[in-house]
Structures are given as C-alpha cells and as structure tokens.
Amino acid sequence: MAFWLFKSEPSTWSWDDQVAKGEEGEEWDGVRNYQARNNMRLMRAGDRGFFYHSQKEKAVVGIVEVCAESHQDSTTEDARWDCVDIRAVAPLARPVTLAEIKEHPDLAEMALVKNTRLSVQPVSEAEWAIICELGGIAP
C-alpha cells in the first residue's frame, strides 16, 4: 500500500463534502498539473491518503482511500487528464496543521513542506505514521 496527500480548498470541496459521498466516493477531478496527474496514475485501489484543507485552515483533517484507479477525468475531454476516485475513511481525532508539520524535524523533507503547491503528492510510510500519531489515530 502506498500513501498520498490530497489538497483541497474547503470552500470548493471540504472533508464534509467527501464524507457525504459515502462508500461510492468521488472523482478527484480538475487536476491540471502533470506531476499531480502522474502521482494519481501510480495509485492503486486500497492506497490511503490524507485529506488536507488548504487556504486558511492548512491542516490534515481526514483519511481517504483510493476506490477507483486512474481513469479519464470526466470534467474534460482532453485525454491528458486522469483522476482517481477516493472515499472518506475516517477523520483525524484532531487536525494536524501545516505549522505543526513544518516544526516536526522528521517531516522536514515531506513533499507538503518542500512543494507546497502540489495538489496530489506522495507521503512516505514514516511520514504517514507521524502524522497519524499527531492526529490522534493509529497509522
């Protein structure tokens, strides 16, 4: 299993919106960055990801699961753009802020710290465990 992070502006698509989609989940559509798209092409069903609220909140708020592997993004006819479907698994017991992540010495190399603009990014197993612990849940 691989681990990922999905960033969303809560005013556009929030954790509550994701939870409301239930077991069926929802396409992670509208991504128009090649690196983010390539990350989604690497995802497999069952991979887990952090759901991150960007903009004002800047915090990991929940865990999602990839429930459909890379396929054509339904919001465009341009064949270059793929997406995956994700479903909510569980909220974190408490949000883990970007400030906390930046302060943690073992997270200094995390993509979220190094490449803050990338909307879909990999998370190492060690980073996953640390953020789960900070968020009050088991990895």
TIRO-642729 format. One record per atom (N, C-alpha, C): x, y, z. Coordinates in steps of 0.02 Angstrom, whole numbers, padded with zeros to 5 digits, always signed. Layout:
<pts>
XYZ ...
</pts>
This chain:
<pts>
+00042-00059+00000 +00000+00000+00000 +00045+00062+00000 +00025+00111-00040 +00060+00175-00043 +00017+00227-00007 +00049+00283+00010 +00015+00337+00046 +00022+00402+00007 -00030+00444+00012 -00035+00505-00028 -00065+00561+00014 -00065+00621-00015 -00098+00677+00015 -00137+00713-00041 -00200+00727-00027 -00245+00762-00074 -00262+00830-00044 -00246+00884-00079 -00260+00951-00054 -00323+00979-00086 -00363+01011-00046 -00424+01042-00071 -00440+01105-00032 -00465+01154-00068 -00491+01214-00035 -00558+01196-00006 -00568+01203+00059 -00631+01182+00090 -00692+01218+00063 -00682+01279+00036 -00739+01315+00007 -00760+01284-00059 -00716+01246-00091 -00731+01212-00154 -00753+01140-00142 -00713+01103-00103 -00728+01032-00086 -00699+01018-00018 -00741+01009+00031 -00719+01000+00100 -00720+00927+00122 -00692+00915+00180 -00696+00848+00211 -00769+00827+00217 -00812+00871+00239 -00883+00854+00247 -00914+00835+00179 -00894+00870+00126 -00918+00852+00059 -00896+00781+00041 -00832+00766+00056 -00805+00700+00041 -00842+00646+00080 -00853+00658+00144 -00889+00609+00187 -00959+00597+00160 -00992+00650+00137 -01061+00645+00112 -01066+00599+00051 -01012+00588+00015 -01013+00544-00044 -01015+00470-00025 -01004+00454+00037 -01011+00385+00061 -00962+00336+00031 -00982+00273+00030 -00939+00219+00006 -00921+00225-00068 -00966+00255-00107 -00953+00262-00179 -00895+00309-00192 -00886+00358-00149 -00831+00406-00157 -00846+00455-00213 -00793+00488-00234 -00799+00541-00285 -00734+00547-00324 -00740+00566-00387 -00681+00580-00428 -00641+00637-00397 -00575+00629-00397 -00531+00685-00379 -00514+00720-00444 -00562+00758-00469 -00557+00785-00536 -00530+00857-00537 -00519+00881-00597 -00499+00951-00606 -00424+00964-00597 -00385+00912-00586 -00313+00921-00577 -00281+00933-00646 -00245+00989-00652 -00213+01007-00715 -00139+01021-00705 -00107+00977-00669 -00036+00979-00656 -00009+00910-00672 +00043+00907-00715 +00068+00842-00738 +00096+00800-00681 +00131+00830-00634 +00160+00792-00579 +00104+00762-00535 +00053+00801-00521 -00004+00776-00482 -00040+00721-00520 -00050+00731-00584 -00082+00680-00626 -00041+00616-00626 +00025+00622-00633 +00068+00563-00633 +00065+00527-00566 +00060+00564-00512 +00051+00532-00447 -00012+00491-00445 -00067+00518-00472 -00130+00480-00473 -00124+00418-00517 -00086+00421-00570 -00077+00363-00613 -00040+00306-00577 -00003+00323-00525 +00032+00272-00485 -00011+00240-00432 -00068+00270-00417 -00110+00246-00362 -00145+00180-00379 -00155+00141-00327 -00191+00077-00334 -00249+00077-00284 -00301+00041-00302 -00359+00034-00257 -00334+00010-00189 -00358+00042-00137 -00338+00025-00069 -00284+00069-00041 -00248+00106-00084 -00199+00154-00058 -00236+00204-00014 -00201+00230+00035 -00230+00278+00082 -00200+00347+00070 -00239+00397+00088 -00215+00466+00081 -00241+00510+00136 -00204+00564+00148 -00227+00616+00193 -00270+00664+00153 -00324+00688+00184 -00365+00741+00155 -00344+00805+00189 -00319+00852+00149 -00289+00914+00175 -00329+00974+00154 -00351+01014+00203 -00385+01077+00188 -00332+01130+00178 -00330+01159+00118 -00283+01213+00103 -00314+01280+00120 -00282+01332+00096 -00303+01402+00106 -00296+01423+00179 -00350+01442+00211 -00346+01469+00279 -00331+01416+00332 -00362+01357+00326 -00354+01307+00378 -00286+01274+00378 -00261+01255+00319 -00196+01223+00311 -00185+01167+00361 -00224+01113+00354 -00219+01058+00402 -00243+00992+00370 -00211+00938+00392 -00235+00871+00375 -00295+00858+00421 -00352+00840+00390 -00413+00832+00430 -00442+00762+00428 -00422+00721+00379 -00451+00655+00374 -00410+00607+00333 -00434+00545+00329 -00402+00493+00290 -00451+00469+00237 -00425+00462+00176 -00465+00436+00120 -00432+00374+00092 -00470+00339+00050 -00445+00279+00017 -00459+00283-00057 -00412+00263-00097 -00422+00260-00170 -00470+00202-00183 -00527+00217-00214 -00576+00164-00228 -00584+00151-00303 -00554+00192-00346 -00552+00179-00418 -00486+00207-00444 -00450+00165-00480 -00385+00185-00505 -00391+00235-00563 -00335+00259-00585 -00331+00312-00635 -00375+00299-00696 -00415+00351-00713 -00459+00348-00772 -00468+00418-00798 -00498+00424-00856 -00511+00490-00886 -00550+00534-00839 -00527+00596-00830 -00561+00645-00789 -00625+00666-00826 -00682+00657-00794 -00746+00670-00826 -00760+00744-00838 -00718+00788-00809 -00730+00859-00818 -00698+00888-00880 -00664+00845-00919 -00632+00867-00981 -00632+00811-01033 -00631+00831-01096 -00623+00783-01150 -00550+00775-01169 -00506+00814-01139 -00434+00811-01153 -00406+00747-01122 -00382+00702-01164 -00359+00636-01142 -00296+00639-01098 -00265+00697-01092 -00205+00702-01050 -00222+00699-00976 -00284+00712-00957 -00300+00721-00886 -00339+00663-00857 -00308+00632-00809 -00337+00575-00773 -00354+00596-00702 -00391+00552-00670 -00405+00561-00599 -00416+00493-00567 -00422+00491-00502 -00440+00431-00465 -00504+00448-00427 -00537+00398-00401 -00594+00408-00356 -00570+00393-00286 -00592+00434-00238 -00575+00422-00168 -00638+00423-00125 -00634+00388-00069 -00689+00389-00021 -00660+00404+00048 -00700+00435+00090 -00680+00451+00158 -00676+00387+00199 -00625+00382+00240 -00616+00325+00285 -00630+00347+00357 -00595+00399+00379 -00603+00421+00449 -00575+00491+00457 -00605+00530+00501 -00575+00595+00517 -00517+00585+00565 -00470+00631+00567 -00420+00630+00619 -00454+00651+00684 -00429+00627+00740 -00458+00647+00804 -00449+00722+00814 -00396+00749+00787 -00385+00821+00787 -00345+00838+00724 -00360+00895+00693 -00322+00915+00633 -00248+00925+00649 -00206+00909+00600 -00134+00920+00605 -00117+00977+00558 -00096+01032+00585 -00085+01092+00545 -00018+01090+00508 -00015+01130+00455 +00047+01137+00418 +00102+01163+00463 +00086+01208+00508 +00136+01234+00555 +00166+01178+00597 +00124+01133+00622 +00149+01076+00661 +00194+01031+00619 +00172+01020+00557 +00212+00977+00512 +00280+01008+00499 +00281+01073+00487 +00345+01108+00473 +00390+01108+00535 +00362+01108+00594 +00401+01108+00656 +00431+01040+00673 +00402+00986+00646 +00424+00919+00664 +00487+00902+00623 +00543+00888+00657 +00606+00877+00621 +00604+00817+00573 +00565+00766+00589 +00562+00707+00545 +00516+00717+00485 +00485+00775+00479 +00442+00790+00422 +00471+00845+00377 +00533+00863+00389 +00565+00918+00352 +00570+00905+00278 +00574+00842+00258 +00581+00825+00187 +00514+00807+00154 +00461+00812+00190 +00395+00794+00164 +00377+00839+00105 +00345+00811+00054 +00325+00850-00005 +00283+00910+00015 +00241+00902+00064 +00198+00958+00086 +00239+01017+00110 +00298+01004+00137 +00343+01057+00161 +00385+01084+00103 +00409+01039+00060 +00455+01057+00006 +00420+01084-00056 +00360+01059-00070 +00324+01077-00132 +00252+01093-00113 +00243+01149-00082 +00179+01167-00052 +00122+01175-00102 +00137+01185-00165 +00084+01198-00214 +00056+01135-00247 +00092+01079-00241 +00070+01017-00274 +00008+00989-00241 -00045+00979-00280 -00110+00961-00251 -00119+00887-00235 -00080+00845-00267 -00082+00772-00253 -00010+00750-00248 +00008+00725-00189 +00079+00711-00177 +00089+00647-00137 +00148+00616-00145 +00162+00556-00107 +00179+00572-00034 +00167+00523+00009 +00183+00527+00080 +00220+00462+00097 +00277+00467+00129 +00314+00406+00147 +00278+00370+00205 +00296+00308+00214 +00266+00269+00269 +00282+00300+00337 +00344+00325+00344 +00364+00357+00408 +00325+00421+00419 +00316+00462+00366 +00277+00523+00371 +00205+00508+00389 +00178+00456+00358 +00109+00435+00371 +00101+00420+00446 +00146+00380+00473 +00142+00360+00543 +00146+00420+00590 +00191+00467+00575 +00199+00525+00618 +00136+00568+00618 +00109+00582+00558 +00050+00625+00554 -00011+00591+00585 -00017+00525+00576 -00072+00489+00610 -00065+00497+00686 -00005+00489+00711 +00006+00496+00783 -00011+00567+00806 +00012+00618+00769 -00003+00687+00787 -00079+00700+00784 -00113+00665+00739 -00185+00674+00731 -00227+00631+00779 -00193+00592+00820 -00228+00553+00871 -00261+00489+00847 -00234+00460+00793 -00261+00396+00769 -00204+00348+00755 -00221+00284+00752 -00171+00232+00736 -00156+00234+00661 -00093+00223+00643 -00075+00225+00572 -00108+00171+00530 
</pts>
